[in-house]
Each structure stands twice: as C-alpha cells, then as structure tokens.
Amino acid sequence: MKNIFLLSFIFFFAIVLQANAQHKGSGFGLKGGVSYNTSGKYFKDAGSIWKEPSSSTGYQIGAFYKLASYDIFLRPELVYSHTKFDNGIGEIKANRLDAPVIVGMHLFKIVSLVGGPSFHYILDDNYDDFFESTSGKDLLFGYQFGLGLNVGPVGLDLRYERVLNDQKLNLDQVIKRKDDFRSEQVVLGLSFQF
C-alpha cells in the first residue's frame, strides 16, 4: 500500500512539474480567496478582533488575464469583494468591485513577487451609519503587493492591500471626536489559469 501511495505521489508531482513548464505563459484564469480587514487603526481594532476574529473576515471571487513574457508578467483582475470589520461601535460592511492591475516577476520558477495599483467601486455598504459624508466616495484608489506560489496552473498568493482615499468616521455620538479611516486588508487567494 505504501508503494502505491509513493508511486501515485511521484506521478502526481511529475504531472504538476510538467504543467508548470507549460503554464508559464499568458492566459485567462479564475481566483477566489479570503480576506482579513481592518480600518488601519491596528491598536483600536485589536480589541474587537481578539474578542471575535471572524468579525473581520471577508471573501473575494473573480477572474484575471495574465500576460507573460519570460519571467515578468502583467495581470489585470476583476474581483467581487465582500469586506467587513468591527470598528468598536459596529460592523462596517462593503460589497465592491475591485480591479487591481498587478505587475509581477517570477523568482526561483515557482515564487513570484507582485504589486500594483488597485481600483475599487463600492456597490453597497453601510458607511452612512459611520461616515460624515460618502458622496463621491464610490470610486476608491489603492495599491496591493505581496508574494505568490505557482505550481503549474495553480497559484496561491498572499497580498496586502490599502485604499489611499481617506474617509472621515463620525464618532461624535460615541466619543466626541472624528477619526480617519483607510480600508486595509490582507488577502489569501487561490487561482487557476486556463
């Protein structure tokens, strides 16, 4: 039984390595993942995260096109994201379309270094409960960077994302002061390139 398992593992590993050699080029793909979200105020958010870790998790699902040339690639993506986090007075939620434009470089054949700008269009949110004014704030701009692991057509990446647009939280009702909010998240994504 051990020999059958060992032979199966070696056969599977050989197929993955062969697929890796063939899938270094351009192509379409699908991706999905989970995200950990925060307001950018780590010490303030730490209390609520410690009490309820799942209150700051979200998810993503989408598609991409990878345009590759040697070890450098361009990967525009279109992703639906559901984000949420607890800011201490309530849970802030947003559903949005994200469009990161990732530039990457393959290192050591299976590892990649990625980064680039990201554009966000808010579809639905409960920001009115917490922000002074959200008019004109449906389109946001930010950036992403991180590392990826690519084995054949399958990729696993870990990215940090930050939105650069400031939002003003209206906390006057609770603590009599105003505070800035910049959406930040860490995303663990799984992708498959066709």
HELIX and SHEET records of a PDB file:
HELIX    1   1 LYS A    2  GLN A   22  1                                  21    
HELIX    2   2 TYR A   42  LYS A   51  1                                  10    
HELIX    3   3 PRO A   53  SER A   56  5                                   4    
HELIX    4   4 TYR A  127  ASP A  129  5                                   3    
HELIX    5   5 ASP A  172  ILE A  175  1                                   4    
SHEET    1   A 9 GLY A  27  THR A  38  0                                        
SHEET    2   A 9 THR A  57  SER A  69 -1                                        
SHEET    3   A 9 ILE A  72  ASP A  86 -1                                        
SHEET    4   A 9 GLU A  91  LEU A 107 -1                                        
SHEET    5   A 9 VAL A 111  ASP A 125 -1                                        
SHEET    6   A 9 LEU A 139  VAL A 151 -1                                        
SHEET    7   A 9 VAL A 154  VAL A 163 -1                                        
SHEET    8   A 9 GLU A 184  GLN A 193 -1                                        
SHEET    9   A 9 GLY A  27  THR A  38 -1                                        
SHEET    1   B 2 GLN A 167  ASN A 170  0                                        
SHEET    2   B 2 LYS A 178  PHE A 181 -1                                        
END                                                                             
